[in-house]
Amino acid sequence: MSRVDVKRHFAPIQRKAAQRTEERKTDSIPTISIVMSTCGLASGAAETKQAFEEALSRKSIEARIVPVGCLGHCYAEPLVIIDHPTSGFPPICYHKVSAARAQVLVGSYLENGDPVFKYVLGATEENDLIPAVMDFPRFNLEQRLVMEQCGRIDPDDIYQYVAEGGYGGLVKALGSDPEEVISEIETSGLRGRGGAGFPAGRKWRLARGGGPDEKIVICNADEGDPGAYMDRTILESNPHQLLEGLAICAYGVGADTAIIYVRAEYPLAVKTVQQAIKSAEKRSLLGSSILGTSFNLEVTVFQGSGAFVCGEETALIHSIEGKRGMPQHRPPYPVESGLWGRPTVVNNVKTLSCVPSIMTRGAEWFRSIGTEKSPGTAIFSVVGNVNHPGLVEIAMGTSLRTLIFEVCGGIPKKKSFKAVQIGGPSGGCLPESFLDTPIDFDSLTEAGAMMGSGGMVVMDENSCMVDVARYFLDFTQKESCGKCTFCRIGTRHLLDILDRITKGEGKEKDLELLETLGEDIKSGSLCGLGKTAPNPVLTSLRYFLDEYQAHVKEKRCPALKCRALTAFYIDLEKCARGCDVCVGCCPVEAIFTTTGRKKAVDQELCVKCGECMVVCPPEYDAVEKVSPPELAPIIERSPEKKETSD
């Protein structure tokens, strides 16, 4: 079918999308957009929506409530954007909108015209200006390509996506030869965003040339990294962008079957994508004879059981086939013989979501963003010790310093930066000296970390790097499928050594053993899980050796995080007479009253839970943490336990 014919079949969908957009512009009804993705719902967005509905009904105010996806400002949820056309203000973004605040906004803003400055995201006492949503510094510093429409459109409304240019890339692809589509992706330099960074166009071409068998494309949405939720957000916020990229990929490689592999722990994402598939099929954008062409594509959703190793493509394929999810030897690669023995392309959510923009704006436009070898953007879920955790999308080549301190607001409570764990649980821990490292596939690998799928954990001065390495290794060790001896047993030995060190039982030879064993595991494992599992240990050993030595030689944790190497005591000069808050909270009755009516800690009974430090009134701040070697002189000066009460 000619390109003109494809456009003719798409034109009615475009006209209806344009008509609905125009109707919204002319009706002058306020629009209340509420972030209803998982992060918003977890913060109470459902209750906020109900409060808006009740307040509008009670005051007989006509307004349109639109559920939207995640804006990325997850720290500020529930987020609400109010576009009041007759107010004279631009769309205003409000943060932490509880049910009570929702009622206030209806009365103050929608009824009386007062926009309530103090609830506006980013508002300060010094600055009462109300910026438009996309004028916030965080958005100005980002470069949104994949997340461009996230938080701005209703994910359940296909016409809102079409009105923003959606499915235009598919129309262009269907009017071209499949070889031209693959060439465009190759020219763009798009690399897989699932972690490995393999050129997407090359993978597509290999699959297309994989023989006469019918091809299959799989979207890998098995997002298992702790703290990572980029794929989930795209699925929940703009599922049609993924479906469009999936359809373009299928058309390019010659596939008639597409599967979205998503973990069952993402119920909202599953529901949203399934609804989007039905909506697209109804309008001939998926299914049989797409837009009047001979191209057919059946898209289904497969819910995985949550095994981290199924993020590896051969394990994922085995899982779909009903087998145990375990990585397989390659070759043959999936593009040669994958699902059910057919040539199979497996791409990540973010990779496929880049494709529509490349098709509509061109490969050269995409290459103009980022770096020469890593064009485009990168999406990160930034968590940990940052002021503004959440999702960010930045151009490749942006430095870690810019991302952490400018985009995400730096370290809370004026504490100093210590390290960043980048690349998920198998990524590397990089110290302050690497903050100017550009974020791209090659630079991060050279530094000892990796791009990974986009998880990033920022740590401040109070973090113990030995305990951090132990935490991430504990995760990957439990998620090992057990197929490789080095991964199954080697990671267990690594974890045992780290456990001993954090308990003060480490020996000097353990440090050399950690490095040797880590390198052996990397070289002796089959899949990416085993090959990268030692990364947190090896990089923290390389850059924070002094902390390991303190744990082993001095039997102390410099950050006072390791429980066995930490002791709690009460500073008698700060302790208030007669305040029994710490006594009441201690689960083992380790806190006693001294002869001076102040409190002290029985070190033999103390289980080091830290609750006494949490509940001690801030005006006293009397509970302190020290390492065991520093505790002896303190105990000698401590008064005796009072035998009888006053």
Secondary structure, DSSP 8 states (H G I E B T S, - for coil): --HHHHHHHHHHHHHHHHHHHHHHHHS---EEEEE-SHHHHHTTHHHHHHHHHHHHHHTT---EEEEE---S-GGG-S-EEEE-TTTS---EEESS--HHHHHHHIIIIIIT----GGGBTT--SS------GGGSHHHHH---SSSTTTTTS-TT-HHHHHHTTTTHHHHHHHTS-HHHHHHHHHHHT-B-TTTT--BHHHHHHHHHTS-SS-EEEEEEE---STT--HHHHHHHH-HHHHHHHHHHHHHHHTEEEEEEEEETT-HHHHHHHHHHHHHHHHTTSSBSSGGGSS--BEEEEEEE---GGGGSHHHHHHHHTTS------SSS-TTTS-GGGS-EEEEEHHHHHHHHHHHHH-HHHHHTSB-SSSBSEEEEEEEES-SS-EEEEEETT-BHHIIIIIIS---GGG--EEEEEESGGGSEEEEGGGTT-B-SHHHHHHHT---TTSEEEEEETT--HHHHHHHHHHHHHHH--S-SHIIIIIHHHHHHHHHHHHTT---HHHHHHHHHHHHHHHHH-SSHHHHHTTHHHHHHHHH-HHHHHHHHHS---TTS-SGGG-EEEE-TTT--TT--HHHHH-TT--EEEBTTS-EEE-TTT-----HHHHHS-TTT--EEEE-HHHHHHHHHHS--B-SS--
